[in-house]
Amino acid sequence: MDIKQAIIIVLSGFVGSIGFSLLFRMNKQKIIFAAIGGGLTCLVYVVAFNFSEKSFFQNLFPALFATAYSEILARLTKSPSTPYIAISIIPLVPGSKLYYTMYYLITDNDLAFKEYFLETLRIAGGLGVGIILVSVIIREINYHKFKHIYDME
Amino acid sequence: MNTETKIDNEEMLSLAMDIGKSMIKCGAEINRVEETVIRICYAYGMKQTDIFSVISMMFATTVDENGKTYTQTRRVMSYSNNLARLEKLNSLSRKICASPCDIEEARKELDEINYEKTPFHVTALLGNMIAAGAFAIFFGGTILDSAASFLIAVVVYLMNTMIKARGMNKLFYTALSSAVAGTLAFVFVKIGFGNNPDLIMIGDIMLIIPGLMLINSVREMLCGDVMSGLLRLLEAIIIAASIACGFAVPILFFGRLGW
């Protein structure tokens, strides 16, 4: 990936995040922080892309970053982290891959279907694992605070 | 707690469940919803609370200090992403947990959040257009492709909101608006407004494809809510299939024509 392509991805990821935060009716004062998160996540993706050829790892590291960024921002702005995670991660969400999977399924292209299906699974797995890892760590840090609730179960 | 005598536990559970239901409708993850209900019940002095929830159904039983049990269920019919409302629900539940207030007071606040008027969705429309334009470029389109995608997003958005209001089958209207968007993309390229129909389409596909739903389903399964995650995953795949069916019609038709 050359530098021009990388800049295009980061910038369009940033603008796309703004679009989605309006679409999901995010709180107006917080849109800019979430969108910056989207842009930075794309930047991490570009770096990870040049480090590894495996799409699982290409998406794991941006997800780790996006979740950590969102959790920090959520603490700073005293609001839940879910909206920030959703908007930061959205440029990497394998929407197009999922679409192509189903498109090749209904147009009898078995080889391409298999390829896109596995790719979708890898990307979704990478992003999911990345988000969960950070969430687990945050929960461990907060454990003493909500101990009484976890112990009720 | 001096308000203890006034609290009706049945109403309290009802409030907690309604907050949970509203959260699911705004697109919250299941474990967050379950935790919220448990925390509210705990804040009002319940000894034990058991809840099971999937995206379309919630059950909860709570036991008070006298050993009396209360059980309620909720059915959730439709859900979408509304992050601002989710945030308000979250702060309401936090407020209740910090200082358990009168049930009626909390109920009033919940109603205010739920029936808050959303004016004509100019910002949502704008968001659609910006996102579609940006993602056409993200996947390697030209400026012209982006502009075409930007315009088609208006049609997608209007179709989705107008047909949704009529209560039509979700899969059908998704396929219908996909077919219209695909046709428009080919027409735009034919008249010279745009270069690659597939890249124009991908911008608009990103708006309606349940990508975030897919990620959330994986997250839920990894958190242990396998049931809810599976339901979400299947729904995402089915919606994606209906989008693919919709776009396949113009792609195959115009492909045969040689456009």
Chai-1 contact restraints between the chains, C-beta under 6 A:
chainA,res_idxA,chainB,res_idxB,connection_type,confidence,min_distance_angstrom,max_distance_angstrom,comment,restraint_id
A,S12,B,A134,contact,1.0,0.0,6.0,A-B,restraint_1
A,S12,B,I137,contact,1.0,0.0,6.0,A-B,restraint_2
A,S12,B,F138,contact,1.0,0.0,6.0,A-B,restraint_3
A,V15,B,A134,contact,1.0,0.0,6.0,A-B,restraint_4
A,G16,B,A131,contact,1.0,0.0,6.0,A-B,restraint_5
A,G16,B,A134,contact,1.0,0.0,6.0,A-B,restraint_6
A,G16,B,F135,contact,1.0,0.0,6.0,A-B,restraint_7
A,I18,B,I130,contact,1.0,0.0,6.0,A-B,restraint_8
A,G19,B,G127,contact,1.0,0.0,6.0,A-B,restraint_9
A,G19,B,I130,contact,1.0,0.0,6.0,A-B,restraint_10
A,G19,B,A131,contact,1.0,0.0,6.0,A-B,restraint_11
A,G19,B,A134,contact,1.0,0.0,6.0,A-B,restraint_12
A,F20,B,A131,contact,1.0,0.0,6.0,A-B,restraint_13
A,L22,B,T123,contact,1.0,0.0,6.0,A-B,restraint_14
A,L22,B,L126,contact,1.0,0.0,6.0,A-B,restraint_15
A,L22,B,G127,contact,1.0,0.0,6.0,A-B,restraint_16
A,L23,B,A124,contact,1.0,0.0,6.0,A-B,restraint_17
A,L23,B,G127,contact,1.0,0.0,6.0,A-B,restraint_18
A,L23,B,N128,contact,1.0,0.0,6.0,A-B,restraint_19
A,F24,B,N81,contact,1.0,0.0,6.0,A-B,restraint_20
A,F24,B,L83,contact,1.0,0.0,6.0,A-B,restraint_21
A,R25,B,N82,contact,1.0,0.0,6.0,A-B,restraint_22
A,R25,B,A84,contact,1.0,0.0,6.0,A-B,restraint_23
A,M26,B,L83,contact,1.0,0.0,6.0,A-B,restraint_24
A,M26,B,A84,contact,1.0,0.0,6.0,A-B,restraint_25
A,N27,B,A84,contact,1.0,0.0,6.0,A-B,restraint_26
A,N27,B,E87,contact,1.0,0.0,6.0,A-B,restraint_27
A,S79,B,E87,contact,1.0,0.0,6.0,A-B,restraint_28
A,P80,B,N90,contact,1.0,0.0,6.0,A-B,restraint_29
A,P83,B,L83,contact,1.0,0.0,6.0,A-B,restraint_30
A,A86,B,L212,contact,1.0,0.0,6.0,A-B,restraint_31
A,V93,B,G211,contact,1.0,0.0,6.0,A-B,restraint_32
A,V93,B,L212,contact,1.0,0.0,6.0,A-B,restraint_33
A,V93,B,I215,contact,1.0,0.0,6.0,A-B,restraint_34
A,G95,B,M206,contact,1.0,0.0,6.0,A-B,restraint_35
A,G95,B,I209,contact,1.0,0.0,6.0,A-B,restraint_36
A,G95,B,G211,contact,1.0,0.0,6.0,A-B,restraint_37
A,S96,B,I202,contact,1.0,0.0,6.0,A-B,restraint_38
A,L98,B,I209,contact,1.0,0.0,6.0,A-B,restraint_39
A,L98,B,A240,contact,1.0,0.0,6.0,A-B,restraint_40
A,Y99,B,I205,contact,1.0,0.0,6.0,A-B,restraint_41
A,Y99,B,I209,contact,1.0,0.0,6.0,A-B,restraint_42
A,Y99,B,A240,contact,1.0,0.0,6.0,A-B,restraint_43
A,M102,B,A240,contact,1.0,0.0,6.0,A-B,restraint_44
A,M102,B,A241,contact,1.0,0.0,6.0,A-B,restraint_45
A,M102,B,A244,contact,1.0,0.0,6.0,A-B,restraint_46
A,Y103,B,A244,contact,1.0,0.0,6.0,A-B,restraint_47
A,I106,B,A244,contact,1.0,0.0,6.0,A-B,restraint_48
A,I106,B,A248,contact,1.0,0.0,6.0,A-B,restraint_49
A,A124,B,L214,contact,1.0,0.0,6.0,A-B,restraint_50
A,A124,B,I215,contact,1.0,0.0,6.0,A-B,restraint_51
A,A124,B,V218,contact,1.0,0.0,6.0,A-B,restraint_52
A,L127,B,I215,contact,1.0,0.0,6.0,A-B,restraint_53
A,G128,B,V218,contact,1.0,0.0,6.0,A-B,restraint_54
A,G128,B,R219,contact,1.0,0.0,6.0,A-B,restraint_55
A,G128,B,L222,contact,1.0,0.0,6.0,A-B,restraint_56
A,I131,B,R219,contact,1.0,0.0,6.0,A-B,restraint_57
A,I132,B,L222,contact,1.0,0.0,6.0,A-B,restraint_58
A,I149,B,R39,contact,1.0,0.0,6.0,A-B,restraint_59
